[in-house]
Amino acid sequence: MEGGSGLKLTAINSHVGNTGAYGYGTYAIGDATVRVLGSRFDVGSYATIIAGPAAVVHYGDSGRDAVAALNTELELGLTAAELTALPVRNTVVNSGHFGYMFFGAGTLTLDGGTVVNSERATFLNKGQQTAITVDGSKGARLNPRDGVILQMIELDDPGPVNVDGKMMNVGVYTEPTTDPAKDSSFDVTATFTDIKLKGDFCNGMRKGKNMVLTFDGATLEGVVSATRTKHRVPSIDASRFHELGIVTNTVQAAVNNGAVVTLAAGSTWTVTGTSYLTSLTLAADAAVQAPRDKAVTLTVDGTVTAITPGSTYTGALTLTVA
């Protein structure tokens, strides 16, 4: 859905796919509501582009209670017998590019047995104030082939340009070469519950946006850090649209791109490489550890500091593994 107000798009036990190498499954703009239950998406670029400013997107199972609620809300006309006969399925996303891209503000929820397989980052956030919730208690899994779960970058799409009164797709994105100036703004939040995660979380923003992550009953194996990003090419025009969003990350201390991590009850983070944070909070039974036969060290504003469950650390935090 690319326009309108109060629009709702629902897919239940369906198969959605692209015929070409690029393309998205759904586009949620404005206050659109997108619900994908028990469906399979085979897409070239993204399962959903979230363009806000109040879009709501949910991927989950086609459980009978959920479908019955939609049957009432949307007046689908399914009989009690049809609801009972409807197979309960989980949702599977297979993307040749990214899982989900935030081009505007919005919320995204993944739950049930949803599985997201993507060549690149599961979540690509282009400088938008968003909220992501992933509930793995019923088997949800995130499988980014490039090893990045959440990638935050500046908006790199130049968009159309007005040429003699006509909107033309001739804009060019140029990679910044200067260091960012100190700024402050809003947070991008993501919560992961009862799930096993393997991958990195990278905040490559130049302007003031924190990456705020909460892990609740979850295990994470990877790097969480402020980073400096670089596209594979210095400029991107319409002929190179496929380069949009593709960056490499170099971990570095935060400037405007804070990384705020909360390890809630029962959570464990296995740090696999140097990570620069601005805040770390551990529940009494949470743990930060290194891979087998290695050790993790925390420095706070340059001072080596013990990692103690039940504690909170703020400032310039660096976690190293050796």
Backbone bond lengths (Angstrom), bond angles and torsions (degrees), N, CA, C in turn:
res aa  C-N    CA-C-N  psi(-1)  N-CA   C-N-CA  omega(-1)  CA-C   N-CA-C  phi
1 M - - - 1.459 - - 1.518 108.57 -
2 E 1.326 117.72 120.93 1.454 121.69 -174.19 1.519 112.81 -114.55
3 G 1.315 118.43 13.69 1.443 120.14 177.65 1.511 110.72 -176.18
4 G 1.359 116.51 170.72 1.440 120.27 179.31 1.509 112.30 102.88
5 S 1.336 115.57 -173.00 1.455 121.30 -178.93 1.516 109.13 -140.43
6 G 1.332 115.79 139.58 1.455 120.50 177.94 1.512 114.21 66.09
7 L 1.325 117.07 24.44 1.461 120.78 -177.24 1.524 110.91 -78.42
8 K 1.333 115.85 149.21 1.459 121.99 178.89 1.529 109.11 -133.84
9 L 1.314 115.06 129.61 1.457 121.18 177.17 1.521 107.91 -122.80
10 T 1.326 116.76 127.58 1.457 121.19 -176.39 1.521 110.31 -132.54
11 A 1.333 116.58 131.90 1.463 122.24 173.36 1.521 108.02 -122.68
12 I 1.332 116.80 123.31 1.464 122.30 -179.90 1.527 108.23 -124.18
13 N 1.342 116.10 123.85 1.468 121.55 178.53 1.533 111.62 48.37
14 S 1.322 115.35 47.73 1.457 121.36 -177.05 1.525 111.02 -120.10
15 H 1.334 116.26 166.89 1.454 122.84 175.98 1.521 108.07 -121.80
16 V 1.328 115.98 118.31 1.460 122.18 -178.95 1.525 108.12 -117.52
17 G 1.333 117.26 133.17 1.459 119.37 -179.03 1.507 112.37 -150.97
18 N 1.333 115.71 160.95 1.457 122.89 173.75 1.518 109.26 -100.21
19 T 1.316 115.96 147.46 1.467 119.69 177.80 1.514 112.15 -90.01
20 G 1.335 117.86 -17.28 1.459 121.33 -179.91 1.513 112.22 -108.96
21 A 1.333 115.27 -173.72 1.456 120.92 -177.17 1.524 112.07 -75.73
22 Y 1.348 117.72 -21.59 1.457 121.25 -177.51 1.524 108.99 -127.75
23 G 1.315 115.12 154.11 1.456 119.90 178.57 1.508 111.53 148.52
24 Y 1.331 115.90 159.43 1.457 121.05 -179.95 1.520 110.19 -114.58
25 G 1.343 114.48 164.35 1.449 119.13 177.05 1.514 112.01 -83.77
26 T 1.338 116.95 -52.83 1.462 121.57 177.48 1.518 108.74 -139.09
27 Y 1.348 114.90 158.93 1.466 122.76 179.02 1.519 106.88 -129.62
28 A 1.318 117.32 116.34 1.467 121.71 -175.32 1.517 109.88 -110.49
29 I 1.342 115.81 110.90 1.457 120.98 -177.39 1.519 109.22 -124.46
30 G 1.316 116.22 160.63 1.457 120.04 -179.40 1.510 110.74 65.34
31 D 1.333 116.26 -128.24 1.470 120.71 178.20 1.524 110.73 -110.16
32 A 1.317 115.88 30.66 1.463 120.64 -179.18 1.522 111.34 -63.03
33 T 1.337 115.88 147.19 1.459 122.84 174.63 1.518 108.39 -116.01
34 V 1.326 115.88 122.97 1.462 121.99 179.52 1.512 108.46 -118.08
35 R 1.353 116.20 126.30 1.463 120.56 178.29 1.522 108.85 -129.22
36 V 1.324 114.36 124.36 1.466 121.82 -179.43 1.517 107.28 -120.80
37 L 1.323 116.58 111.02 1.458 121.49 -175.54 1.525 110.25 -123.35
38 G 1.332 116.07 125.99 1.456 120.95 174.79 1.513 114.16 60.84
39 S 1.320 117.16 32.10 1.464 120.80 -173.65 1.524 111.78 -119.65
40 R 1.324 114.46 163.87 1.462 121.37 177.68 1.522 109.02 -116.14
41 F 1.339 115.00 127.01 1.459 121.25 177.42 1.528 108.31 -114.84
42 D 1.331 116.68 118.56 1.462 122.37 172.47 1.526 106.76 -112.13
43 V 1.336 115.79 99.36 1.463 120.21 -169.80 1.527 110.79 -123.95
44 G 1.323 115.56 153.20 1.452 120.50 -178.63 1.512 113.62 -78.74
45 S 1.351 117.22 -36.09 1.462 120.01 -170.85 1.521 114.76 -122.15
46 Y 1.348 117.68 -52.72 1.463 121.64 -175.85 1.527 108.97 -148.82
47 A 1.335 116.36 145.36 1.460 119.24 171.44 1.520 109.45 -67.77
48 T 1.343 116.42 -48.89 1.457 121.67 176.80 1.526 109.82 -142.67
49 I 1.336 115.16 136.00 1.465 121.44 167.60 1.517 106.42 -97.09
50 I 1.321 116.55 122.60 1.461 121.88 -177.17 1.524 107.82 -104.87
51 A 1.340 115.80 113.37 1.454 120.97 -172.13 1.517 113.86 -115.41
52 G 1.329 117.61 1.90 1.451 123.27 170.80 1.526 115.14 52.87
53 P 1.351 117.62 -162.14 1.469 124.41 10.95 1.528 115.39 -85.30
54 A 1.340 117.86 -1.73 1.462 119.06 -178.78 1.524 110.78 -137.56
55 A 1.317 116.34 34.51 1.459 120.51 -179.23 1.520 110.80 -70.33
56 V 1.339 115.46 144.60 1.468 122.18 178.36 1.522 107.62 -126.54
57 V 1.336 116.12 124.14 1.464 121.55 -176.42 1.519 109.45 -128.09
58 H 1.334 116.44 134.41 1.462 122.12 -178.80 1.523 109.36 -137.12
59 Y 1.331 116.46 125.13 1.459 123.31 172.54 1.521 107.59 -115.51
60 G 1.345 117.02 125.61 1.455 120.10 -178.25 1.510 112.24 -161.96
61 D 1.329 115.67 -162.96 1.464 122.18 -178.50 1.536 110.97 -85.64
62 S 1.324 115.25 158.45 1.464 120.44 175.06 1.529 109.56 -91.51
63 G 1.331 115.66 53.53 1.465 120.71 177.89 1.521 110.98 -63.13
64 R 1.307 117.17 152.76 1.467 120.40 -173.39 1.528 112.73 -63.75
65 D 1.327 117.18 -38.82 1.465 118.87 178.82 1.526 111.00 -64.90
66 A 1.336 116.37 -42.02 1.466 120.46 -179.50 1.527 110.98 -64.64
67 V 1.329 116.47 -44.41 1.461 119.93 -179.41 1.526 110.61 -68.16
68 A 1.330 117.40 -38.75 1.461 120.64 178.43 1.530 110.83 -62.04
69 A 1.335 116.51 -39.40 1.468 120.19 178.69 1.527 110.58 -64.32
70 L 1.342 116.79 -41.48 1.465 120.03 177.82 1.525 111.29 -68.72
71 N 1.316 115.92 -34.48 1.462 120.18 177.81 1.530 111.06 -58.74
72 T 1.341 114.86 -39.51 1.456 119.95 178.17 1.528 111.59 -74.40
73 E 1.336 115.70 -48.06 1.468 120.53 -176.59 1.523 112.30 -62.15
74 L 1.328 116.47 -44.65 1.461 121.20 -173.74 1.528 113.11 -97.04
75 E 1.331 116.46 -0.66 1.464 121.80 -179.40 1.535 110.87 53.85
76 L 1.336 114.67 54.17 1.461 120.58 -177.53 1.525 112.52 -72.39
77 G 1.325 116.88 -24.70 1.455 120.22 177.07 1.514 115.17 84.27
78 L 1.336 117.27 15.53 1.461 119.72 178.23 1.529 109.82 -73.79
79 T 1.315 116.42 135.02 1.466 120.52 177.96 1.522 110.28 -79.21
80 A 1.318 116.34 167.12 1.466 120.72 177.63 1.521 110.71 -59.10
81 A 1.320 117.12 -38.43 1.470 120.72 178.99 1.521 110.87 -66.84
82 E 1.313 117.01 -39.87 1.470 120.46 179.41 1.522 111.10 -67.59
83 L 1.323 116.82 -38.20 1.463 119.99 177.49 1.521 111.10 -64.33
84 T 1.310 116.97 -40.34 1.461 121.23 179.55 1.520 111.13 -67.36
85 A 1.330 116.62 -36.58 1.466 120.75 -177.06 1.524 113.35 -79.86
86 L 1.331 117.59 -15.08 1.464 120.38 -176.87 1.521 110.53 -66.69
87 P 1.342 118.41 124.02 1.469 120.17 179.70 1.530 111.79 -63.21
88 V 1.319 116.26 141.09 1.461 121.31 174.77 1.522 108.10 -89.36
89 R 1.321 116.23 118.11 1.461 121.09 -176.49 1.521 110.21 -129.05
90 N 1.333 115.00 158.89 1.454 119.60 172.15 1.522 108.99 -96.16
91 T 1.309 115.83 166.21 1.465 121.40 179.46 1.519 110.03 -97.10
92 V 1.334 115.91 139.03 1.461 122.51 177.30 1.524 108.73 -127.87
93 V 1.321 115.73 127.29 1.461 122.02 175.75 1.519 108.92 -111.68
94 N 1.323 116.56 127.03 1.459 122.80 172.42 1.528 107.32 -120.07
95 S 1.329 116.13 111.18 1.459 120.50 -176.54 1.517 110.98 -120.18
96 G 1.327 115.67 135.06 1.455 121.02 177.58 1.506 113.75 -81.08
97 H 1.328 117.43 1.58 1.464 121.35 -177.83 1.532 107.28 -136.48
98 F 1.331 118.32 -106.35 1.455 122.96 178.97 1.530 110.24 -104.58
99 G 1.335 115.39 164.71 1.450 118.98 175.53 1.515 111.19 -75.21
100 Y 1.350 116.51 -65.71 1.460 122.78 -177.99 1.523 108.32 -134.27
101 M 1.338 115.79 140.68 1.461 120.14 179.41 1.518 110.13 -121.65
102 F 1.342 115.64 127.92 1.458 121.63 176.72 1.519 108.83 -97.11
103 F 1.332 114.58 108.60 1.460 123.20 177.72 1.529 109.91 -101.20
104 G 1.344 114.70 -11.42 1.456 123.34 177.50 1.518 108.12 -154.39
105 A 1.323 116.47 -179.80 1.460 121.04 -177.77 1.523 110.81 -71.83
106 G 1.327 115.17 156.97 1.458 119.79 178.47 1.510 111.21 164.24
107 T 1.333 115.51 177.98 1.456 121.12 178.53 1.525 109.16 -123.42
108 L 1.312 115.29 146.00 1.461 122.34 179.92 1.519 108.94 -134.24
109 T 1.331 116.12 129.22 1.465 121.90 177.21 1.515 109.13 -123.80
110 L 1.328 115.91 130.22 1.460 122.60 173.06 1.518 107.32 -120.44
111 D 1.331 117.01 129.06 1.453 119.22 179.07 1.520 110.05 -151.85
112 G 1.350 115.90 -166.45 1.454 119.98 -175.78 1.517 110.57 62.13
113 G 1.331 116.17 -142.77 1.454 120.74 179.55 1.515 112.90 -98.63
114 T 1.325 117.30 26.12 1.465 121.88 -176.88 1.524 111.11 -58.85
115 V 1.327 115.43 131.55 1.466 122.32 177.77 1.525 107.98 -120.76
116 V 1.332 116.01 126.26 1.457 120.70 179.90 1.527 108.49 -116.09
117 N 1.338 116.32 111.21 1.454 123.20 176.62 1.527 107.83 -106.52
118 S 1.324 117.20 121.08 1.466 120.36 -178.67 1.516 110.00 -140.24
119 E 1.324 115.93 148.94 1.466 120.61 178.09 1.523 110.73 -69.29
120 R 1.335 116.62 -34.11 1.460 121.49 -179.18 1.517 109.73 -120.60
121 A 1.325 117.50 -163.33 1.462 121.99 -172.26 1.528 112.03 -51.25
122 T 1.322 115.38 141.13 1.462 119.94 175.65 1.523 110.29 -61.74
123 F 1.338 116.64 -45.78 1.459 121.80 -178.34 1.530 108.81 -121.94
124 L 1.320 116.85 122.99 1.463 122.76 176.69 1.520 107.19 -114.34
125 N 1.335 116.22 111.85 1.454 121.46 -178.77 1.522 109.22 -108.94
126 K 1.349 115.94 118.07 1.460 120.57 -178.78 1.524 110.42 -99.68
127 G 1.333 115.12 65.25 1.452 121.30 173.04 1.510 115.00 71.22
128 Q 1.327 117.78 33.38 1.455 121.52 -175.93 1.523 111.72 -113.37
129 Q 1.331 116.04 148.32 1.464 121.11 177.87 1.527 108.07 -82.03
130 T 1.310 115.68 107.54 1.456 120.45 -171.23 1.521 110.70 -137.41
131 A 1.336 114.53 165.33 1.463 121.29 176.03 1.521 108.53 -132.73
132 I 1.321 115.56 124.73 1.462 122.37 179.90 1.524 107.97 -116.48
133 T 1.323 116.68 133.17 1.460 121.36 175.92 1.518 108.50 -130.05
134 V 1.325 116.32 125.52 1.463 121.91 177.51 1.519 108.33 -123.28
135 D 1.331 116.32 119.47 1.460 122.70 178.98 1.532 107.70 -109.27
136 G 1.331 115.56 111.23 1.460 120.17 -177.32 1.520 113.80 -97.69
137 S 1.323 118.24 12.54 1.470 120.84 -174.15 1.525 113.04 -65.39
138 K 1.337 117.55 -19.71 1.461 120.72 178.62 1.524 112.20 -114.98
139 G 1.343 115.33 18.24 1.452 119.02 170.82 1.511 117.18 107.62
140 A 1.322 118.89 7.00 1.463 120.47 178.64 1.521 110.51 -57.43
141 R 1.348 116.56 140.39 1.462 121.47 -177.89 1.524 110.09 -139.09
142 L 1.337 115.13 145.39 1.454 122.32 177.58 1.522 107.72 -118.73
143 N 1.343 116.19 123.89 1.463 120.55 -174.74 1.527 111.15 -129.34
144 P 1.337 118.20 76.45 1.459 119.91 175.81 1.531 110.58 -81.56
145 R 1.319 116.67 124.28 1.462 119.83 -176.18 1.527 112.25 -66.06
146 D 1.339 118.34 -30.20 1.463 120.56 -179.06 1.523 112.18 -85.07
147 G 1.332 117.42 -0.54 1.457 120.63 173.95 1.518 115.35 83.16
148 V 1.338 118.46 13.14 1.467 121.59 179.28 1.522 108.65 -115.16
149 I 1.322 116.88 122.50 1.460 120.70 178.50 1.524 110.84 -85.91
150 L 1.337 117.23 -49.41 1.461 121.29 178.77 1.518 109.41 -126.39
151 Q 1.333 115.99 124.85 1.459 122.50 177.10 1.516 108.75 -120.30
152 M 1.332 116.41 121.41 1.457 121.50 174.97 1.520 109.55 -108.35
153 I 1.339 115.85 128.53 1.465 121.67 178.47 1.520 108.96 -141.13
154 E 1.336 116.04 167.38 1.458 120.60 170.82 1.531 109.50 -67.35
155 L 1.324 115.60 156.09 1.450 120.55 174.51 1.531 108.63 -62.23
156 D 1.335 116.55 118.20 1.463 119.85 -175.64 1.520 113.38 -111.50
157 D 1.321 117.30 5.71 1.462 120.83 179.42 1.531 108.78 -90.89
158 P 1.343 119.42 114.70 1.467 120.62 -177.76 1.516 113.31 -70.57
159 G 1.335 117.15 -20.49 1.455 120.73 178.93 1.515 113.13 71.15
160 P 1.330 117.13 -179.40 1.459 120.73 179.59 1.527 111.47 -73.25
161 V 1.321 116.64 156.59 1.462 123.66 -178.35 1.524 108.65 -124.51
162 N 1.335 116.12 138.94 1.467 121.14 178.72 1.519 109.57 -76.59
163 V 1.302 116.72 115.85 1.463 123.18 178.31 1.523 108.12 -123.27
164 D 1.342 115.41 109.43 1.470 120.81 179.50 1.528 112.16 52.79
165 G 1.341 114.87 42.44 1.446 119.54 176.72 1.514 115.29 83.34
166 K 1.324 117.84 1.16 1.451 121.68 179.65 1.527 109.59 -118.48
167 M 1.313 116.52 141.48 1.460 120.87 178.02 1.519 109.01 -83.51
168 M 1.319 115.31 115.27 1.464 121.40 -175.79 1.529 109.70 -117.50
169 N 1.302 115.99 144.55 1.461 121.51 -179.38 1.526 110.05 -87.42
170 V 1.349 115.17 64.11 1.467 120.06 -176.31 1.528 111.87 -120.19
171 G 1.344 118.37 10.10 1.452 121.34 178.43 1.521 111.76 -66.24
172 V 1.334 115.85 154.10 1.470 121.69 -179.27 1.520 108.75 -130.69
173 Y 1.325 116.62 129.53 1.461 121.44 172.86 1.519 108.13 -91.72
174 T 1.342 116.40 132.22 1.462 121.49 179.04 1.521 109.27 -119.12
175 E 1.307 116.17 129.83 1.468 121.83 -178.95 1.526 110.64 -63.90
176 P 1.362 118.53 127.55 1.470 120.19 175.97 1.530 110.52 -64.77
177 T 1.313 116.40 145.77 1.471 120.96 179.57 1.522 112.49 -116.17
178 T 1.342 117.48 -8.74 1.453 120.91 -179.06 1.518 110.97 -94.74
179 D 1.331 115.88 161.29 1.459 120.53 175.48 1.528 109.47 -73.03
180 P 1.343 117.65 147.64 1.468 119.59 179.12 1.520 111.53 -69.90
181 A 1.344 115.96 147.68 1.460 121.98 174.29 1.526 108.60 -90.58
182 K 1.324 116.89 143.69 1.454 121.65 -176.85 1.522 111.21 -58.34
183 D 1.332 116.62 135.23 1.458 123.15 -175.41 1.528 107.79 -149.69
184 S 1.317 117.21 174.97 1.469 120.28 173.92 1.518 108.63 -151.25
185 S 1.337 116.03 145.55 1.460 119.69 -177.82 1.512 109.58 -159.10
186 F 1.350 117.55 -130.76 1.460 120.65 -171.18 1.531 112.05 -109.16
187 D 1.345 114.59 179.55 1.451 121.03 -176.61 1.521 111.95 -106.17
188 V 1.324 114.69 152.64 1.461 122.49 166.70 1.524 105.77 -109.77
189 T 1.330 117.54 121.61 1.452 120.28 -173.24 1.520 111.26 -111.27
190 A 1.321 115.48 145.62 1.459 121.68 175.48 1.518 108.73 -146.70
191 T 1.329 116.05 133.50 1.464 121.82 -179.05 1.522 109.04 -124.30
192 F 1.320 115.48 132.30 1.462 122.12 -178.06 1.524 108.34 -125.27
193 T 1.333 115.65 120.67 1.463 121.52 -173.38 1.524 110.40 -120.68
194 D 1.327 115.57 133.16 1.472 122.19 172.76 1.528 111.84 50.19
195 I 1.315 116.15 52.43 1.458 120.33 -176.72 1.524 109.87 -143.86
196 K 1.326 115.43 149.87 1.452 122.07 175.51 1.516 108.13 -102.02
197 L 1.333 116.21 120.30 1.458 121.67 -174.68 1.522 110.94 -117.91
198 K 1.317 115.43 140.21 1.452 121.40 173.35 1.519 107.88 -134.23
199 G 1.334 116.01 110.33 1.452 120.32 -177.58 1.516 110.93 158.58
200 D 1.322 115.73 178.09 1.458 121.86 -173.82 1.523 111.87 -108.78
201 F 1.337 114.84 156.47 1.463 123.15 175.53 1.527 106.91 -123.70
202 C 1.329 116.79 117.91 1.464 121.14 -169.71 1.525 110.65 -125.70
203 N 1.328 116.46 120.10 1.456 121.35 175.41 1.520 108.59 -101.78
204 G 1.332 115.89 97.77 1.457 121.29 -178.78 1.511 113.31 -100.59
205 M 1.345 118.48 22.11 1.458 121.87 -179.53 1.530 111.33 -67.85
206 R 1.331 115.81 147.74 1.464 121.63 174.29 1.527 110.47 -97.99
207 K 1.332 116.68 -29.10 1.458 121.18 178.77 1.522 109.29 -99.34
208 G 1.355 115.91 172.34 1.460 119.95 -167.06 1.503 116.52 -72.41
209 K 1.306 116.51 92.81 1.461 121.17 176.09 1.521 109.39 -143.42
210 N 1.321 116.88 120.65 1.448 122.18 177.84 1.523 111.18 -85.28
211 M 1.305 116.38 146.75 1.457 123.70 170.71 1.518 106.73 -99.87
212 V 1.336 116.83 108.80 1.457 122.10 -173.75 1.522 108.55 -108.72
213 L 1.318 116.50 112.77 1.459 122.55 -173.05 1.520 110.49 -117.29
214 T 1.330 115.51 132.80 1.463 121.09 175.02 1.517 108.62 -123.18
215 F 1.321 115.96 128.30 1.458 122.52 177.36 1.529 107.39 -116.07
216 D 1.325 115.18 121.19 1.461 120.71 -174.85 1.530 108.64 -124.35
217 G 1.333 115.93 111.52 1.459 119.42 -175.63 1.509 112.13 61.55
218 A 1.324 116.33 30.31 1.459 122.06 -174.54 1.521 110.79 -118.02
219 T 1.330 115.74 158.27 1.454 121.33 172.04 1.521 107.83 -119.97
220 L 1.313 115.35 137.17 1.463 121.82 179.68 1.508 109.43 -128.26
221 E 1.312 115.86 133.11 1.461 122.42 172.70 1.522 106.97 -122.47
222 G 1.334 116.42 107.58 1.453 118.47 -177.85 1.517 112.15 164.91
223 V 1.329 115.22 -167.33 1.461 124.23 179.96 1.522 108.53 -107.85
224 V 1.326 116.59 138.63 1.466 122.58 170.97 1.520 105.97 -125.59
225 S 1.335 117.19 120.27 1.459 116.81 -172.08 1.520 113.54 -162.84
226 A 1.329 114.16 154.56 1.456 120.59 161.15 1.522 107.20 -69.83
227 T 1.331 116.60 142.04 1.457 119.78 -177.63 1.527 110.64 -139.35
228 R 1.308 113.78 167.05 1.473 120.76 166.37 1.516 106.50 -111.29
229 T 1.318 115.89 129.19 1.456 119.92 -175.10 1.523 111.31 -106.23
230 K 1.328 114.60 157.10 1.462 120.81 177.98 1.517 108.96 -147.76
231 H 1.331 116.30 128.22 1.452 120.66 174.89 1.520 110.55 -71.52
232 R 1.316 115.66 161.00 1.460 120.17 -179.47 1.523 111.79 -71.08
233 V 1.332 116.72 -23.37 1.470 121.77 178.16 1.521 107.82 -128.17
234 P 1.353 118.90 149.36 1.467 120.88 -174.93 1.523 114.14 -74.51
235 S 1.318 118.20 -21.12 1.462 120.64 177.95 1.526 108.92 -143.60
236 I 1.328 114.92 149.32 1.467 120.58 -175.68 1.522 108.60 -132.19
237 D 1.338 116.49 120.63 1.459 121.24 173.41 1.524 108.40 -116.00
238 A 1.317 116.77 -170.51 1.454 120.68 -174.74 1.520 112.61 -60.06
239 S 1.330 116.50 -31.26 1.468 119.07 -178.61 1.520 112.02 -72.74
240 R 1.343 116.58 -15.49 1.465 121.43 -179.57 1.524 111.20 -119.03
241 F 1.321 117.10 29.00 1.461 120.60 -175.92 1.520 112.48 -55.60
242 H 1.335 116.55 -28.14 1.460 120.15 -177.29 1.529 112.22 -69.24
243 E 1.354 117.98 -10.22 1.467 121.44 177.56 1.530 112.22 -85.68
244 L 1.334 117.65 -11.41 1.461 120.43 -179.37 1.528 110.36 -60.21
245 G 1.308 115.91 132.21 1.464 121.21 176.67 1.514 115.16 86.22
246 I 1.329 117.76 -12.66 1.466 120.16 -176.49 1.525 108.77 -90.69
247 V 1.324 116.90 113.44 1.459 121.81 -177.11 1.526 110.22 -136.95
248 T 1.317 114.91 160.93 1.459 121.52 166.88 1.524 107.65 -104.51
249 N 1.318 116.06 152.55 1.462 121.88 -177.76 1.525 110.73 -114.67
250 T 1.328 116.01 134.75 1.459 122.45 169.32 1.519 107.19 -118.10
251 V 1.335 117.33 116.92 1.467 119.12 -177.27 1.522 109.86 -66.81
252 Q 1.321 116.15 140.82 1.458 121.76 177.21 1.518 108.96 -159.77
253 A 1.320 115.74 164.56 1.459 120.26 -179.87 1.526 110.14 -61.08
254 A 1.329 116.16 146.67 1.455 121.21 -177.27 1.524 111.61 -66.78
255 V 1.319 115.33 142.05 1.463 122.67 170.41 1.529 107.71 -110.60
256 N 1.328 115.76 -70.42 1.464 121.54 173.15 1.515 111.55 -113.05
257 N 1.300 116.49 -0.23 1.469 121.94 -168.77 1.527 110.96 -114.36
258 G 1.310 115.08 68.13 1.457 119.83 -178.79 1.521 113.01 -63.08
259 A 1.317 115.09 151.67 1.467 122.34 175.00 1.519 107.37 -122.81
260 V 1.326 116.26 111.67 1.460 123.10 -174.15 1.523 107.78 -113.53
261 V 1.328 116.58 117.86 1.466 121.35 -174.15 1.521 110.06 -120.05
262 T 1.340 115.30 130.38 1.460 121.69 171.84 1.520 108.37 -119.84
263 L 1.321 116.20 121.69 1.454 122.27 173.47 1.527 106.67 -100.42
264 A 1.317 115.79 99.47 1.463 121.18 -178.51 1.522 109.80 -79.45
265 A 1.324 116.11 -173.24 1.462 122.26 -172.10 1.521 112.48 -51.29
266 G 1.325 114.99 130.93 1.457 121.84 174.32 1.510 115.42 74.98
267 S 1.318 118.63 15.09 1.461 121.32 -176.76 1.524 111.85 -100.28
268 T 1.324 114.86 147.15 1.466 121.68 178.74 1.517 109.01 -135.27
269 W 1.335 115.44 132.56 1.461 121.57 175.02 1.513 108.73 -115.48
270 T 1.341 116.22 116.77 1.460 121.72 172.70 1.522 107.34 -94.81
271 V 1.323 115.79 109.77 1.461 121.84 -175.02 1.533 108.78 -81.61
272 T 1.318 116.65 121.31 1.467 120.31 -175.29 1.525 113.33 -101.40
273 G 1.330 117.88 -7.94 1.463 121.07 179.28 1.514 110.27 -166.98
274 T 1.315 116.38 171.48 1.461 121.42 -177.66 1.523 111.01 -54.49
275 S 1.333 115.30 130.64 1.463 121.67 -177.66 1.523 109.04 -132.51
276 Y 1.332 115.85 130.62 1.460 121.90 178.50 1.532 108.74 -107.34
277 L 1.340 115.72 118.78 1.454 122.38 -178.72 1.523 109.93 -118.81
278 T 1.337 115.35 170.23 1.456 121.22 171.12 1.523 111.66 -118.69
279 S 1.340 116.66 -12.20 1.461 120.43 175.42 1.519 109.13 -159.44
280 L 1.326 115.84 140.67 1.463 122.02 177.24 1.521 108.31 -140.70
281 T 1.331 116.67 122.33 1.461 122.51 178.56 1.519 109.11 -122.40
282 L 1.332 116.44 130.84 1.454 122.14 -179.45 1.521 110.25 -118.92
283 A 1.333 116.33 131.37 1.460 120.62 170.64 1.528 108.86 -68.19
284 A 1.326 115.76 168.66 1.462 120.59 -176.24 1.518 112.57 -62.13
285 D 1.347 117.20 -26.72 1.467 119.78 179.99 1.528 112.20 -113.69
286 A 1.326 117.21 18.38 1.468 121.06 176.95 1.525 109.75 -90.24
287 A 1.334 115.85 161.24 1.462 119.39 -176.99 1.518 111.06 -144.85
288 V 1.328 114.76 144.95 1.465 123.42 168.94 1.515 106.41 -116.45
289 Q 1.328 116.15 125.01 1.457 119.27 -175.16 1.523 110.08 -140.94
290 A 1.341 114.23 170.43 1.461 121.53 176.75 1.519 109.48 -105.37
291 P 1.328 117.50 164.38 1.467 119.41 173.77 1.524 110.47 -60.31
292 R 1.312 116.16 166.57 1.462 122.26 -178.01 1.533 111.09 -53.38
293 D 1.316 116.21 137.00 1.464 125.07 177.37 1.523 113.06 68.84
294 K 1.341 118.00 16.36 1.456 121.29 175.44 1.518 109.53 -128.64
295 A 1.319 116.28 171.30 1.464 121.10 -179.97 1.526 109.27 -132.21
296 V 1.339 116.40 146.83 1.457 121.58 178.15 1.524 108.88 -108.92
297 T 1.339 116.11 138.65 1.459 122.26 -179.59 1.522 109.37 -123.65
298 L 1.331 116.72 135.40 1.455 122.67 177.28 1.524 109.43 -109.00
299 T 1.334 115.89 131.01 1.461 120.27 168.77 1.523 107.90 -117.53
300 V 1.338 115.55 139.28 1.460 122.52 177.08 1.515 107.66 -118.02
301 D 1.322 116.40 114.15 1.467 121.66 -175.73 1.526 111.10 52.25
302 G 1.338 114.95 38.42 1.450 120.83 175.33 1.515 115.44 89.97
303 T 1.322 118.39 -5.20 1.465 121.75 -178.10 1.520 110.26 -104.95
304 V 1.339 116.83 127.48 1.462 120.99 177.41 1.522 109.24 -62.17
305 T 1.335 115.87 129.68 1.457 121.58 -173.11 1.522 109.74 -134.54
306 A 1.326 116.76 135.67 1.460 120.63 178.27 1.531 109.84 -66.63
307 I 1.333 115.25 143.45 1.463 121.23 176.45 1.528 107.39 -93.12
308 T 1.327 116.04 111.60 1.454 121.34 -173.24 1.528 110.13 -119.90
309 P 1.326 117.93 123.64 1.473 119.75 175.70 1.518 111.11 -54.12
310 G 1.334 115.78 144.39 1.450 120.55 -179.14 1.512 114.13 85.23
311 S 1.336 117.53 6.25 1.460 121.00 -175.84 1.532 111.23 -111.04
312 T 1.342 114.84 161.32 1.452 122.94 173.52 1.522 109.31 -125.87
313 Y 1.323 116.55 135.45 1.452 122.32 -179.88 1.527 108.46 -124.68
314 T 1.327 116.86 135.93 1.454 121.26 177.70 1.519 109.67 -134.74
315 G 1.325 115.45 159.73 1.455 120.23 -178.33 1.512 109.93 119.88
316 A 1.314 115.83 -151.56 1.461 121.07 175.60 1.520 107.31 -89.64
317 L 1.332 116.57 100.04 1.464 122.35 -176.43 1.521 109.76 -102.47
318 T 1.332 115.49 135.77 1.464 120.56 176.24 1.511 108.35 -132.07
319 L 1.321 116.24 125.33 1.457 122.69 174.49 1.526 108.12 -108.34
320 T 1.318 116.09 124.33 1.462 120.58 179.17 1.523 109.48 -123.20
321 V 1.321 115.30 153.38 1.463 121.45 -178.14 1.520 108.47 -123.78
322 A 1.332 115.93 131.58 1.477 120.42 178.91 1.514 109.22 -147.51
